[in-house]
Amino acid sequence: VTADGAQIPTYRILDGSGGPIDGAVLPDIDEAFARRIYENMLLCPTLDNLLYNIQRQGKISFYMTAYGEEATIVGSAAALALDDEICIDNMATGQYREMGVLLWRGFTIDQVMAQCFGNEDDTSGKGRQMPVHFGSPAHHFHTISSPLATQIPQAAGVGYALKRDPARRDKNIAAVIFGEGAASEGDFHAGMLLASTVPSPTLFIARNNGFAISTPSTEQYYGDGIAARGPGYGIDTVRVDGNDVLAVLSAVREAKKRCLESGRGVLLEAMSYRVGHHSTSDDSYVYRARAEVEDRKRIDNPISRFRLFLESQGWWNEEQEEALKAKLRKDIMEAFKKAEAKKRNNLGELFTDIYGGEEPWNIASFFLSFIIWWLRKQQREELAALLKKYGDSWEPWRNELAKFKDQGRNLLK
């Protein structure tokens, strides 16, 4: 890929002490914008701490943190327009960590809590999805799905749709964020091929955090990371220090510009490190040394690095730090208590919202419509029969049904 066969260089602006490296050009930001970036970066781990702990207490079923990757997530969000389409690829290989994108776009702490608890205020999916599967049309954030790499080709399709829209073709792009493990899937190559040949203005942000669940990146590929694949598709490519929020901000801004100018895809690889466990179902100390993780936390912390930069500019101090931490803890605890006290949606909502708007043409035939109706009817009747049999007599079911607004009564009619 490179002329002399050396590794692709990593674009950086700040060194580990928060100072600009020699020759670095700072992106165009003012104090208010920089402080907002930092506040969002600090909000992510504060939320993560509480939600991780309450999962351990059995109050929610699952959780994934973004520890150590705040600069990549918030920096990307800050560089994109609020109406650029975000297609978050989430899977079992180091994803589900883009909550910071939604928070940057105005998704509230209350909405985060509602989704994780699956209560009646959950606008992402009415409690029908596992925690951290966010979605919000209002924030141009496509709903998260669990399977590996599914939304990479979808993002290329979204980019193509934007290119065909006269009102948005010179203004907006699609952006998809995924882990380096997802880049081992065929969907990665399908998306890259579509965005480079059709083409479509799609920004592929590969967040290389070092591990796809328990598989280190050294065992995932033989070549020079993910960035080495971009030139093979003929698209502009950059590798960036994913723990340097200013480098991410600057690189994503330039990547968007190139997407719009060329009308095709751009690949950005952000080099980071997953400090947290893969999820609440994982113990990462089985496959990596605790000392390695602690060293990374101390030596290459993206939040500390950006805080040092802010302090060097006279934009931040210890008093403001403590005030922000206290405010975030207070806001998060209030949202947690409110969400925990709310009921879930009616149990019958399991069978609603299959389609938005008119029924799709390809199932409009009487036969297919009847089959779909019959299957849903069978499922409702089966659940109703189980409720009649166990709903009052079995304590675990009684306890669960008490959490729903209607205790499942609408299914017994």
C-alpha positions in Angstrom: 0.0 0.0 0.0 2.8 2.4 0.9 5.6 3.1 -1.5 8.3 1.5 0.7 6.1 -1.2 2.1 6.1 0.4 5.6 3.1 0.5 7.8 0.4 3.1 7.1 1.1 6.0 9.4 -1.4 7.1 12.1 -2.7 10.7 12.0 -2.3 12.5 15.3 -2.7 16.0 16.6 -2.2 15.7 20.4 0.6 13.9 22.2 0.0 11.9 25.4 0.3 15.1 27.5 -2.4 16.9 25.6 0.0 19.1 23.7 0.0 19.5 19.9 2.7 17.5 18.2 5.3 19.2 16.0 3.7 20.4 12.8 0.1 19.6 13.9 -2.7 21.8 12.7 -5.5 22.2 15.2 -9.1 21.8 13.9 -11.3 24.8 13.9 -13.0 24.7 17.3 -13.8 27.4 19.9 -14.0 27.1 23.7 -17.7 26.3 23.9 -17.5 23.5 21.3 -14.4 22.0 22.9 -16.1 22.0 26.3 -19.1 20.4 24.9 -17.0 17.6 23.4 -15.3 17.0 26.8 -18.6 17.0 28.7 -20.0 14.4 26.4 -16.8 12.3 26.6 -17.1 12.4 30.4 -20.8 11.6 30.3 -20.2 8.3 28.5 -18.2 6.5 31.3 -20.3 8.0 34.0 -23.4 6.5 32.4 -21.4 3.3 31.7 -20.4 2.9 35.4 -24.0 3.1 36.7 -25.5 0.9 34.0 -22.8 -1.7 34.3 -23.3 -1.9 38.0 -27.1 -2.1 37.9 -26.8 -5.0 35.4 -24.6 -6.8 38.0 -27.5 -6.2 40.5 -29.9 -7.9 38.1 -31.9 -4.7 37.3 -31.2 -4.9 33.6 -30.3 -7.9 31.5 -27.2 -6.8 29.6 -24.8 -4.0 29.1 -21.7 -2.9 27.1 -19.4 -0.1 28.0 -17.3 2.2 25.8 -14.4 2.6 28.2 -11.3 3.9 26.5 -13.1 4.6 23.2 -14.8 7.9 24.0 -12.6 10.0 21.7 -13.5 7.9 18.7 -17.2 8.0 19.3 -17.7 11.6 20.4 -15.1 12.9 18.0 -16.9 11.2 15.1 -20.3 12.5 16.2 -19.0 16.1 16.6 -17.6 16.1 13.1 -20.8 15.1 11.4 -23.9 17.1 10.8 -26.9 16.3 13.0 -28.8 15.1 9.9 -26.1 12.9 8.5 -27.4 9.4 8.7 -25.6 7.2 11.2 -25.8 3.4 10.6 -24.3 1.8 13.7 -23.1 -1.7 13.0 -23.4 -3.7 16.2 -22.5 -7.2 16.8 -20.9 -9.7 19.1 -17.4 -8.4 18.3 -16.7 -5.3 20.2 -19.6 -3.0 19.2 -22.9 -1.6 20.7 -20.7 1.3 22.0 -22.1 4.3 20.1 -24.4 5.7 22.7 -22.2 8.8 22.7 -23.3 9.6 19.2 -26.9 9.7 20.3 -26.1 11.7 23.4 -24.2 14.3 21.2 -27.3 14.6 19.0 -29.6 15.3 21.9 -30.8 11.9 23.0 -31.4 12.3 26.7 -30.2 10.4 29.7 -33.9 9.6 30.4 -34.2 8.0 27.0 -31.0 6.0 27.5 -32.4 4.6 30.8 -35.8 3.9 29.3 -34.3 1.8 26.6 -32.0 -0.1 28.9 -34.9 -0.8 31.3 -37.4 -1.4 28.4 -40.0 0.6 30.2 -43.1 2.4 28.9 -41.0 5.4 27.9 -38.7 3.4 25.6 -39.1 5.0 22.2 -36.4 2.8 20.6 -38.4 -0.4 20.7 -41.1 -0.4 23.3 -39.0 -2.7 25.5 -38.8 -5.4 22.9 -35.0 -5.2 22.4 -32.1 -6.0 24.8 -30.4 -3.0 26.4 -28.0 -0.7 24.3 -30.0 -1.4 21.1 -30.9 2.2 20.6 -32.6 3.8 17.6 -34.0 7.2 16.9 -35.4 8.4 13.5 -35.5 11.9 15.0 -31.8 11.9 15.5 -31.0 10.2 12.1 -29.7 7.2 14.1 -30.6 3.8 12.5 -31.7 1.2 15.0 -29.0 -1.1 16.3 -29.1 -4.8 15.4 -27.2 -7.6 17.1 -25.8 -9.7 14.1 -22.3 -9.1 13.0 -21.7 -6.5 10.3 -25.2 -6.3 9.0 -25.4 -2.5 8.7 -22.2 -2.0 6.7 -23.8 -2.8 3.3 -27.0 -1.1 4.5 -25.0 2.1 5.1 -23.8 2.0 1.6 -27.4 1.8 0.4 -28.3 4.7 2.6 -25.5 6.7 1.1 -26.7 5.9 -2.4 -30.3 7.0 -1.4 -28.9 10.3 -0.2 -27.0 10.8 -3.4 -30.3 10.3 -5.4 -32.1 12.9 -3.2 -31.7 16.4 -4.7 -32.2 18.0 -1.3 -29.5 16.0 0.4 -27.0 14.8 -2.3 -24.5 17.7 -1.8 -25.1 18.0 1.9 -25.4 14.7 3.7 -23.5 11.4 3.9 -24.1 8.0 5.6 -21.6 6.9 8.3 -21.3 3.4 9.6 -19.2 2.6 12.7 -18.0 -1.0 13.2 -15.2 -2.9 15.0 -12.2 -4.5 13.3 -13.8 -7.9 13.9 -16.7 -7.0 11.7 -14.3 -6.2 8.9 -13.6 -10.0 8.7 -17.2 -10.5 7.5 -18.3 -10.6 3.9 -20.7 -7.8 4.6 -17.8 -5.4 5.1 -16.5 -6.1 1.6 -20.0 -5.9 0.1 -20.5 -2.5 1.6 -17.1 -1.3 0.5 -17.6 -2.6 -3.0 -21.0 -0.9 -3.3 -19.8 2.5 -2.0 -16.8 2.5 -4.3 -18.3 1.3 -7.5 -21.9 2.4 -7.7 -20.8 4.7 -5.9 -22.3 6.2 -2.7 -21.1 8.9 -0.2 -20.5 6.6 2.8 -18.0 7.0 5.5 -16.8 3.7 6.9 -15.4 4.2 10.5 -13.5 1.0 11.6 -12.9 1.3 15.3 -9.9 -1.0 15.9 -10.0 -1.5 19.6 -7.7 -4.4 19.7 -10.1 -7.2 20.4 -13.1 -8.9 18.7 -14.6 -10.3 21.9 -11.7 -12.5 23.0 -9.7 -12.5 19.8 -6.8 -10.0 19.6 -6.4 -8.1 16.4 -3.1 -9.9 15.8 -5.1 -13.1 15.2 -7.8 -11.4 13.0 -5.8 -10.4 9.9 -2.3 -10.8 8.4 -2.1 -7.4 6.6 -1.7 -3.9 7.9 -4.9 -3.5 9.8 -8.2 -2.4 8.2 -6.8 0.8 6.5 -4.7 -1.4 4.1 -7.9 -2.6 2.4 -9.2 0.8 1.3 -6.8 1.3 -1.6 -7.9 -2.1 -3.0 -11.3 -0.6 -3.5 -9.9 2.7 -4.9 -11.2 4.9 -2.1 -9.5 7.5 0.1 -8.3 6.0 3.3 -6.8 7.3 6.6 -5.6 5.8 9.8 -6.1 8.0 12.9 -5.2 7.9 16.6 -8.6 6.9 18.0 -7.7 8.2 21.5 -7.0 11.7 20.1 -10.4 13.4 19.9 -9.0 16.3 17.9 -7.4 14.0 15.3 -10.7 12.1 15.0 -12.7 15.3 14.6 -10.3 16.6 12.0 -10.1 13.3 10.0 -13.9 12.7 10.0 -14.5 16.3 8.8 -12.1 15.8 5.9 -13.5 12.3 5.2 -17.0 13.8 5.0 -15.8 16.5 2.6 -14.2 13.9 0.4 -17.3 11.7 0.4 -19.4 14.6 -0.9 -16.8 15.7 -3.4 -16.2 12.3 -4.9 -19.7 10.8 -4.3 -18.1 7.6 -3.1 -16.9 5.9 0.1 -14.1 6.8 2.4 -12.5 4.5 4.9 -11.2 5.7 8.3 -9.5 3.3 10.8 -9.4 4.6 14.4 -6.8 2.9 16.5 -7.9 2.6 20.1 -8.0 0.0 22.9 -11.0 -1.6 24.6 -10.3 -0.9 28.3 -13.5 -2.5 29.5 -14.7 -6.0 29.2 -16.5 -6.9 25.9 -19.8 -6.9 27.7 -21.4 -7.9 31.0 -21.2 -11.5 29.7 -17.4 -11.3 29.4 -14.3 -11.5 31.7 -11.5 -10.0 29.6 -8.9 -10.9 32.2 -9.1 -14.5 31.0 -7.5 -13.6 27.7 -5.4 -10.5 28.6 -3.4 -9.4 31.6 -5.0 -7.1 34.1 -1.7 -5.1 34.2 -1.9 -4.5 30.4 -5.4 -2.9 30.8 -4.3 -0.8 33.8 -1.3 0.5 31.9 -3.5 1.5 29.0 -5.9 3.3 31.4 -3.0 5.3 32.9 -0.8 6.0 29.9 -3.2 6.5 27.0 -6.5 7.7 28.4 -8.4 9.7 25.8 -10.4 11.8 28.4 -7.3 12.7 30.3 -5.5 13.7 27.1 -8.2 16.1 26.0 -8.6 17.5 29.5 -4.9 18.4 29.5 -5.4 20.1 26.2 -8.3 22.1 27.5 -6.4 23.2 30.6 -3.5 24.3 28.5 -5.9 26.6 26.6 -7.3 28.0 29.8 -10.7 26.4 29.0 -10.9 24.0 32.0 -9.8 23.7 35.6 -10.2 21.4 38.6 -13.2 23.3 40.0 -15.1 22.9 36.7 -14.1 19.2 36.6 -15.6 18.5 40.0 -18.7 20.5 39.3 -19.3 18.6 36.1 -18.8 15.2 37.7 -21.2 16.0 40.5 -23.8 17.3 38.0 -23.5 14.2 35.8 -23.8 11.8 38.8 -26.9 13.7 40.0 -28.6 13.7 36.6 -27.9 10.0 36.0 -29.1 8.9 39.4 -32.3 10.9 39.0 -32.9 9.3 35.5 -32.1 5.9 36.9 -34.6 6.1 39.8 -37.3 7.4 37.4 -36.8 4.7 34.9 -36.6 1.9 37.5 -40.0 2.9 38.9 -41.8 2.9 35.6 -43.9 0.0 34.2 -43.2 -1.8 31.0 -45.5 -1.4 28.0 -48.6 -3.6 27.7 -47.5 -7.2 27.0 -49.6 -7.2 23.9 -47.2 -4.7 22.3 -45.1 -7.8 21.5 -47.3 -8.3 18.4 -47.7 -4.7 17.2 -45.7 -2.4 14.9 -44.7 -5.1 12.5 -44.9 -2.6 9.6 -44.8 1.1 9.5 -47.5 2.6 7.2 -49.0 0.5 4.4 -48.4 -3.2 4.2 -45.5 -4.0 1.8 -46.5 -4.9 -1.7 -44.8 -8.2 -1.7 -47.0 -9.6 1.1 -50.2 -8.0 -0.2 -51.5 -11.2 -1.7 -54.4 -12.8 0.3 -52.5 -16.0 0.9 -49.4 -14.5 2.4 -51.4 -12.0 4.4 -53.5 -14.8 5.9 -50.4 -16.8 6.8 -48.8 -13.9 8.6 -52.0 -13.1 10.4 -52.5 -16.7 11.4 -48.9 -17.0 12.8 -49.3 -13.9 14.9 -52.7 -15.1 16.1 -51.2 -18.5 17.0 -48.4 -16.8 19.0 -50.8 -14.6 20.9 -53.0 -17.5 21.7 -50.0 -19.6 22.9 -48.8 -16.8 25.2 -52.3 -16.2 26.5 -52.6 -20.0 27.3 -49.4 -19.9 29.2 -50.5 -16.8 31.2 -53.7 -18.6 32.1 -51.8 -21.6 33.2 -48.9 -20.0 35.1 -49.7 -16.3 35.5 -51.3 -16.6 38.9 -49.8 -19.9 40.2 -46.1 -19.5 39.5 -44.3 -16.8 41.5 -41.6 -15.9 38.9 -44.3 -15.2 36.4 -46.4 -13.2 38.8 -43.4 -11.1 39.6 -42.6 -10.4 36.0 -46.2 -9.7 35.0 -46.4 -7.1 37.7 -43.8 -5.1 35.8 -46.2 -4.6 32.8 -48.7 -1.8 32.7 -51.6 -4.2 32.2 -50.1 -7.3 33.8 -50.8 -9.1 30.6 -54.6 -8.9 31.0 -55.2 -7.6 27.4 -54.0 -10.9 26.1 -56.5 -12.8 28.2 -59.5 -11.1 26.6 
